[in-house]
Amino acid sequence: MADIKPFRGLRPPVSIAGDLACLPYDVMNTEEARKMADGKECSLLHITRSEIDLPADTDCHSEEVYRKSVENFRVWQERGWLVQDDEPHFYIYGQTMNGRTQYGIVGCASVDDYLNGIIRKHELTRPDKEQDRMIHVRVNNANIEPVFFAYPAVKELDTIVSSVVDNEQPEYDFTAEDGFGHHFWVIRDAATIGRIGRIFSKKVPYTYVADGHHRTAAAALVGKEKRESNPGHNGTEEYNYFMAVLFPDDQLQIIDYNRTVRDLNGLSQQEFLDRLEKAFIVKEKGEKIFKPSKLHEFSMYLGGKWYCLHARPGTWDDNDPVGSLDVTILTNEILKPVLDIQDLRRSKRIDFVGGIRGLGELKKRVDSGDMMVAFALYPVSMKQLISIADSGNIMPPKTTWFEPKLRSGLVIHLL
């Protein structure tokens, strides 16, 4: 069962919360981070992307960047831009997008749960990205940014969250520059805090990494490092836990994660279309954007036209959680055999486009001449994600896109 505990959060004053909070470090490059932090002296990006305070040619993984992060983190606390709560709390974090709000419980997940498989994963992590975030956690001695978890919905937890949201004023309540709303409550009632921990320990057998696999791995591995280097370790230390926002699975929606390819592997457009007929029923849809509406249906943009590709029976296996995914069908029937893209993680011929950008972004990239063909997929469901994680399987790269992204800086966990 899941071990989730409250913690003494390090948080900004209400007056600057909207300016200090920022998007996760890994959804932007350095120049984008500079622009996002422009005019926001207290933005957490000065800590999570501290290269923005150094010369433009600075390597973002250099020791100088990590030192600057530590320096800024210290200064933010000295200036009172981050202040630690006196008592351990759970928190509630609500996010509103397109008129729909999802509510997560902010608490600390157990390093042991990660090591023992109570926290379940569905993506592979890259050692270089893990190492970068491990250094960031290690040098700051804190989980600066939360990870995004899902759990099987529990009515009692829903009732607690609804009671707080309906009856108490949020500590923070603002709309970010992208139009998404962010709402944050502090749970101060000791009995409620105790109930939340007990419910997780009795009724939530597993939690699932939804977004932030590298941050999760880094946080857990730093905790493991600390226990192994502490001869007096007893299991109660703060480093045995790391910060997460846990959402009930029935509130989450995954949006599409699409693909663009630079060339047709030497084929003409007609030859390429002919090759597709073996595995797909291909229908031309014209110049108007066409969006897939069900599983095993794909949208393709090629030569100024949209096409519907409907996978033929036999191209997927309903008894295989990974084999039944549309990303697997696309990879096995088009990307590898027809376009000769054998390694999706390393190939420079393919790019991945989050569905939040819309299918117009696919058209734009192909029409610009930078890409030759684009594919849009029907989104993976939470049921599919959980099935894959439960079976110990791994999804292909760039399969899920969660939106809205968690804002970093609303609360920080000190180790």
C-alpha positions in Angstrom: 0.0 0.0 0.0 1.1 3.6 -0.7 3.1 5.4 2.0 2.2 9.1 1.6 3.1 11.6 4.4 2.6 15.4 5.1 5.6 17.7 5.1 6.6 21.2 6.1 6.4 23.0 2.8 8.7 25.8 1.7 6.3 28.3 0.0 6.1 31.8 -1.4 4.0 34.6 0.1 0.6 35.0 -1.5 1.6 38.3 -3.1 4.3 36.8 -5.3 3.1 33.2 -5.8 1.9 33.8 -9.4 5.2 35.4 -10.5 7.4 32.9 -8.6 5.6 29.8 -9.9 6.8 28.5 -13.3 6.5 25.6 -15.7 8.7 22.5 -15.2 12.3 22.8 -16.2 12.1 20.2 -19.0 9.3 21.8 -21.1 11.5 24.7 -22.3 15.0 25.5 -23.6 17.3 28.1 -22.1 16.2 31.0 -24.3 12.5 30.2 -23.6 13.3 30.2 -19.9 14.9 33.6 -20.2 11.8 35.0 -21.8 9.5 33.4 -19.3 11.5 34.9 -16.4 11.8 38.3 -18.0 10.3 40.9 -15.7 9.8 38.3 -12.9 12.7 38.9 -10.5 11.4 36.1 -8.2 10.7 33.5 -10.8 11.7 30.0 -9.7 13.3 29.6 -13.1 16.3 31.4 -11.6 16.7 28.2 -9.5 15.4 25.4 -11.9 17.1 26.9 -15.0 19.8 29.0 -13.3 21.8 29.2 -16.5 19.5 32.1 -17.4 21.6 34.2 -14.9 24.9 33.3 -16.6 26.4 34.2 -20.0 24.5 32.9 -23.0 27.1 30.3 -24.0 27.2 28.6 -20.6 26.7 24.8 -20.6 23.4 24.2 -18.8 24.9 21.1 -17.1 28.1 22.8 -15.9 29.1 23.0 -12.3 28.7 26.8 -12.5 25.0 26.4 -13.3 24.4 24.1 -10.3 26.3 26.6 -8.0 24.2 29.4 -9.2 21.0 27.4 -8.5 22.2 26.8 -4.9 23.1 30.5 -4.5 19.7 31.7 -5.8 17.8 29.1 -3.7 19.6 30.5 -0.6 18.9 34.1 -1.6 15.2 33.4 -2.3 14.9 32.2 1.3 16.9 35.1 2.8 14.6 37.6 1.0 11.5 35.9 2.3 10.4 34.8 -1.2 10.3 31.2 0.2 9.2 30.6 3.8 8.8 27.2 5.5 5.6 26.2 7.2 5.9 25.6 10.9 4.0 22.2 10.8 3.7 19.3 8.4 0.7 19.7 6.0 -0.9 18.0 3.1 -1.9 20.5 0.3 -4.5 20.5 -2.4 -3.5 21.7 -5.9 -6.3 22.4 -8.4 -5.6 23.1 -12.1 -8.2 24.5 -14.5 -8.0 24.1 -18.3 -10.9 24.8 -20.7 -13.4 25.1 -17.8 -12.4 21.7 -16.3 -10.6 21.5 -12.9 -8.6 18.5 -11.6 -7.6 18.3 -7.9 -4.5 16.6 -6.6 -3.2 16.0 -3.1 0.4 17.3 -2.5 2.4 15.1 -0.2 5.6 13.1 0.1 5.9 9.7 -1.5 8.3 7.0 -0.1 11.7 6.2 -1.6 11.0 2.6 -0.5 7.8 2.6 -2.5 9.8 3.6 -5.6 12.5 0.9 -5.0 9.9 -1.8 -4.2 7.5 -1.1 -7.1 4.6 0.4 -5.2 5.2 3.4 -7.4 4.8 2.1 -10.9 6.4 3.4 -14.1 5.5 3.2 -17.7 8.5 4.9 -19.4 12.2 4.3 -19.6 14.5 7.0 -18.2 17.8 8.3 -19.8 20.8 8.1 -17.4 22.1 11.6 -18.5 18.8 13.3 -17.7 18.5 11.3 -14.4 22.0 12.4 -13.4 21.3 16.1 -14.1 18.2 16.1 -11.8 20.1 14.1 -9.2 22.7 16.7 -9.0 20.0 19.4 -8.8 18.3 17.6 -5.9 21.6 16.8 -4.2 23.2 20.3 -4.3 20.0 22.1 -3.2 19.1 19.4 -0.7 15.5 19.7 -1.7 12.8 18.6 -4.1 12.4 21.9 -5.9 9.8 20.6 -8.3 7.0 18.1 -7.7 6.3 15.0 -9.7 2.9 14.1 -11.1 1.4 10.9 -9.9 -2.0 9.2 -10.4 -3.8 6.8 -8.1 -6.9 4.7 -8.3 -9.7 7.0 -7.2 -10.9 6.5 -3.6 -14.3 8.0 -2.6 -13.1 9.0 0.9 -10.2 11.0 -0.5 -12.6 12.7 -3.0 -14.9 13.6 -0.2 -12.0 15.2 1.9 -10.8 17.2 -1.1 -14.3 18.4 -2.0 -14.9 19.5 1.6 -11.7 21.6 1.7 -12.3 23.1 -1.8 -15.9 23.9 -1.1 -15.5 25.3 2.4 -12.1 27.0 2.5 -10.5 29.9 0.6 -7.5 28.8 -1.5 -4.1 30.1 -0.3 -3.1 30.8 -3.9 -5.5 31.4 -6.8 -4.2 32.8 -10.1 -4.3 32.4 -13.9 -1.0 31.8 -15.6 0.1 33.4 -18.8 -1.1 30.4 -20.8 -4.6 30.9 -19.5 -4.6 27.9 -17.1 -5.9 28.4 -13.6 -3.9 27.3 -10.5 -5.5 27.0 -7.0 -3.8 25.8 -3.9 -5.1 25.0 -0.4 -3.2 24.2 2.8 -4.8 21.4 4.9 -4.2 22.5 8.5 -6.6 20.3 10.4 -4.6 17.5 12.2 -7.4 15.0 12.1 -7.8 15.5 8.3 -4.1 15.1 7.7 -4.1 11.9 9.7 -7.1 10.5 7.8 -5.4 11.2 4.4 -2.3 9.3 5.3 -4.3 6.3 6.7 -6.6 6.1 3.6 -3.6 5.9 1.3 -2.0 3.2 3.4 -5.2 1.1 3.5 -6.9 1.7 0.2 -4.3 2.7 -2.4 -2.2 -0.3 -3.4 -0.2 1.5 -6.1 0.6 4.9 -7.4 1.6 5.6 -11.0 4.1 8.1 -12.4 2.1 10.1 -14.9 4.6 12.8 -15.7 8.1 13.4 -14.5 9.8 10.0 -14.7 13.3 11.5 -14.6 12.5 13.7 -11.6 11.0 10.8 -9.8 14.0 8.6 -10.4 16.4 11.4 -9.4 14.5 12.1 -6.1 14.3 8.5 -5.1 17.9 7.7 -6.0 19.2 10.7 -4.0 17.2 9.5 -1.0 18.8 6.1 -1.5 22.2 7.7 -1.6 21.6 9.6 1.6 20.5 6.6 3.5 23.5 4.5 2.4 25.9 7.3 3.4 24.3 7.8 6.9 25.6 5.3 9.4 22.8 6.4 11.8 20.0 6.0 9.3 16.7 4.9 11.0 14.1 5.4 8.3 12.4 8.5 9.7 14.7 11.0 8.0 13.1 13.5 5.6 15.3 12.2 2.7 13.3 9.0 2.8 10.5 10.9 1.0 10.1 13.1 -2.0 7.4 15.5 -3.1 4.5 14.5 -5.4 1.1 15.7 -6.5 -1.3 12.8 -6.6 -4.4 12.9 -8.7 -7.2 10.4 -8.8 -7.1 8.6 -12.1 -10.7 9.4 -13.1 -9.9 13.1 -13.2 -7.0 12.9 -15.6 -7.0 13.1 -19.3 -4.1 12.2 -21.6 -3.9 14.2 -24.8 -2.3 13.1 -28.1 1.4 13.0 -28.7 2.1 13.2 -32.4 5.0 12.6 -34.8 6.6 14.4 -37.8 9.1 12.8 -40.1 11.7 14.7 -42.3 11.7 12.4 -45.4 9.9 9.4 -47.0 13.0 7.2 -47.0 13.6 7.7 -50.8 10.0 6.9 -51.7 7.7 9.2 -53.8 4.5 10.3 -52.2 2.5 7.8 -54.3 4.9 5.0 -53.6 4.6 5.8 -49.9 0.8 5.8 -50.0 0.9 2.5 -51.9 3.1 0.9 -49.1 0.6 2.0 -46.5 -2.2 0.0 -48.1 -0.8 -3.2 -46.7 -1.5 -2.3 -43.1 -4.1 0.5 -43.4 -7.3 1.4 -45.1 -6.3 4.8 -46.5 -8.8 7.5 -47.3 -8.0 11.0 -48.6 -9.7 13.7 -46.5 -8.7 16.9 -48.4 -7.2 20.1 -47.1 -9.3 20.5 -43.9 -7.6 19.3 -40.7 -8.7 15.7 -39.9 -8.4 14.5 -36.3 -8.6 10.8 -35.2 -11.8 10.0 -33.3 -11.1 6.4 -32.0 -8.4 3.9 -31.3 -6.5 2.4 -34.3 -7.5 5.4 -36.4 -4.7 7.8 -37.5 -4.5 11.1 -39.2 -1.8 11.8 -41.7 -0.7 15.0 -43.4 1.2 14.7 -46.6 1.6 16.9 -49.7 -0.9 19.5 -48.6 -3.6 16.9 -47.9 -5.0 15.1 -44.8 -5.6 11.3 -44.8 -7.4 8.9 -42.5 -5.5 5.7 -41.9 -7.5 2.9 -40.3 -5.4 0.0 -39.1 -6.3 -3.3 -40.6 -7.1 -6.3 -38.2 -4.0 -8.1 -37.3 -1.9 -5.0 -36.9 -2.5 -5.0 -33.1 -2.9 -7.5 -30.3 -5.6 -6.9 -27.7 -4.0 -9.3 -25.4 -0.7 -7.3 -25.3 -1.0 -4.0 -23.4 1.9 -2.5 -25.4 1.1 -4.3 -28.7 -2.4 -2.8 -28.7 -1.2 0.8 -28.5 -1.5 3.0 -31.5 2.0 4.2 -31.1 3.1 0.6 -31.5 1.0 0.1 -34.6 2.5 3.2 -36.1 6.0 2.2 -35.3 5.7 -1.4 -36.4 3.8 -0.8 -39.6 5.1 2.6 -40.9 8.1 4.1 -39.0 10.3 1.0 -39.0 9.4 -1.0 -42.1 8.5 1.8 -44.5 10.5 4.8 -43.3 13.4 2.9 -41.8 13.4 4.7 -38.5 14.7 2.0 -36.2 15.5 3.9 -33.0 12.9 6.5 -32.1 14.9 7.8 -29.2 18.0 8.8 -31.2 16.9 9.3 -34.8 17.2 12.9 -36.1 14.6 12.2 -38.8 11.7 12.1 -36.4 10.3 14.7 -34.1 7.5 14.6 -31.5 4.8 17.2 -31.1 2.6 17.5 -28.0 -1.1 17.6 -28.8 -1.5 20.8 -26.8 0.0 22.6 -29.9 -2.9 21.3 -32.1 -2.9 19.6 -35.4 -2.3 22.9 -37.1 1.3 22.7 -35.8 1.8 19.4 -37.8 0.5 21.1 -41.0 2.8 24.1 -40.3 5.9 21.9 -40.0 5.2 19.9 -43.1 4.2 23.0 -45.2 7.4 24.8 -44.1 9.4 22.0 -45.8 11.2 21.1 -42.6 9.2 17.9 -42.4 7.7 15.7 -45.1 4.9 13.8 -43.3 3.0 14.1 -40.0 1.0 11.6 -38.0 -1.7 12.4 -35.4 -2.7 9.7 -33.0 -5.8 9.1 -30.8 -4.8 9.7 -27.1 -3.8 6.8 -24.8 -6.3 6.3 -22.0 -5.5 6.2 -18.2 -6.8 2.6 -18.3 -4.1 1.7 -20.9 -1.4 3.5 -18.9 -2.3 1.7 -15.7 -2.5 -1.7 -17.5 0.9 -1.3 -18.9 2.5 -0.1 -15.6 0.8 -3.0 -13.7 2.1 -5.6 -16.2 5.7 -4.3 -15.8 5.8 -3.2 -19.4 7.2 0.1 -20.8 5.5 2.4 -23.3 7.3 3.5 -26.5 8.9 6.9 -26.1 6.7 10.0 -26.3 3.4 8.2 -25.9 1.6 10.3 -23.2 1.2 14.1 -22.8 -0.5 15.4 -19.7 -1.8 19.0 -19.6 -1.9 21.3 -17.8 1.6 21.0 -16.5 2.2 21.3 -12.7 3.6 24.7 -11.8 6.8 24.5 -9.8 7.4 26.7 -6.8 4.0 26.6 -5.1 5.6 24.4 -2.5 9.1 22.8 -2.1 10.2 19.9 0.0 13.4 20.3 2.0 15.4 17.1 2.6 
